[in-house]
Amino acid sequence: MKFENNDQLKAMVSEGKLIMPSTDRDIEADFNINLPGVDINSGDINARNIISGDINSRNINSWDIKSGNIDAVNIDAMNIDSGDIKFYAYAIAYESFRCKSVNGRRKNALVKCLDSEIVYKKPRTR
């Protein structure tokens, strides 16, 4: 489903979740998705930047991703800053990659940051 602006996406949010309908699960957004604290459940996501809660998606193609946890098939982004990441085949960041954990479901899954090391966030202690 192609969206023209963030307000159209916000109109689809119910109880803190953006769940795409089964008839058209993809999100096409030629703008920044700015839904802090909102969980996204969709097919593919193609957007400039994503700020959200947890993301459960097929493939994610974005410039920057700043989210809670991510569960996806493939992730391709310039920068990733997330909690726990689960994916199927690959999770690639070009410039920076920060997360609590990253796990591929394939035996030979690929996790890579091209321009720097992956930074693992330390758990908060009280």
N, C-alpha and C positions, 0 to 999 in steps of 0.2 A: 504494500500500500504506500503510495507516495504522499508525503506530507509537505505542505508549503511552509509551515512555521511551527514553533514550539507550542503555541496555543492549541493547534489542532491535535497534537500529541496529548497535551494535558486534558483535553476533552475526553480522551479515551481512558483516563486513569480512574479507577474505582477502588476505594479502600486501600490506597497506597500501592496499587499494582497496575501496570500497563500490560494487559494480556491481549495479544492480537487475536482476532477471530480466526477460526479454523479455515475459513474460505480464502483468506489472504494474510498469511502470517509474517510476511517480510516487511521491514521498515526501510523505506527510501527517504532520506532526509538530507537535502543539500544545505544544511545549516547545523548549528550546534544543538545537540539534544541536551537540555538542561533540566533534569528531573531529579534533583538531589533527594535521596531517601525513597525514591519510587523504584520498586522492583520491575524489571522488564522481562517478559516472557514472550518470545517471538521466534520467527524463522530466522532469516538472514537480517543483519543490520548493516546498512551502509550509511555512514554519517561523517560529518567533519570531526566533531568532538562529542564525547559522551560523558555526562556526569549523571550518575544514578545510584540507586541502591544495588541490589543483586541483579545480575544478568543471567538469564537462562535462554540461550539462543543457539542456532545452528552455526553460522559463520558470522564473524564480526570483522568489518573493514572500517577503520576509523583512523583519524589523525591521532587524537589523544583519547584514552579511556581512563576515567577516574571513577571507581565504583566500589561496591562491596565485593561480594564473591562473584566469580564468573564460572559458569558451566556452559561450554560451547564445543562445537566440533573443531573449528579452526579460528584462530585469532591472528589478525594482521593489523598492526598499528605502529605509529611513530613512537608513542610513549604509552606505557601501561603503568597504572598505579592502582593496585587492587588488593583485596584480601586474598582468600584462597582461590586458586584457579584450577579448574578441571577442564580438560579438553581431550579430543580424540587424536588428531594427527599432528598439529603443530600450533605453537604459540610463538609468534615472532614480533619483536619490537625492534625498531631501527635505532632510536637514540637512547631511551631509558626504559628500564623494566624493574618495577618495585612490586613486591607482593609478600604475603605471609607464607604461601606455599604454592607450588605449581606441579601438577601431576597429569601426565598423558595416559590415556587408556590403551593406546597401542604399545606393543612391546618396544618398537623402534620410534616412538614419538619424538618429535624435535622441539626443543625449547631453546631459544636463542635471543640474545640482544646483540645486534651487530656492532654498535659503537661503544658499548661499555659492558661492565659486568652486571649480572642480575643481582639486585639488592634484596635480601630477604629481611622483611620487617621483624623486629623482635617482639615477642608477646609482651603486652603490658603487665607489669606487676603492681600490686597494691602496696 
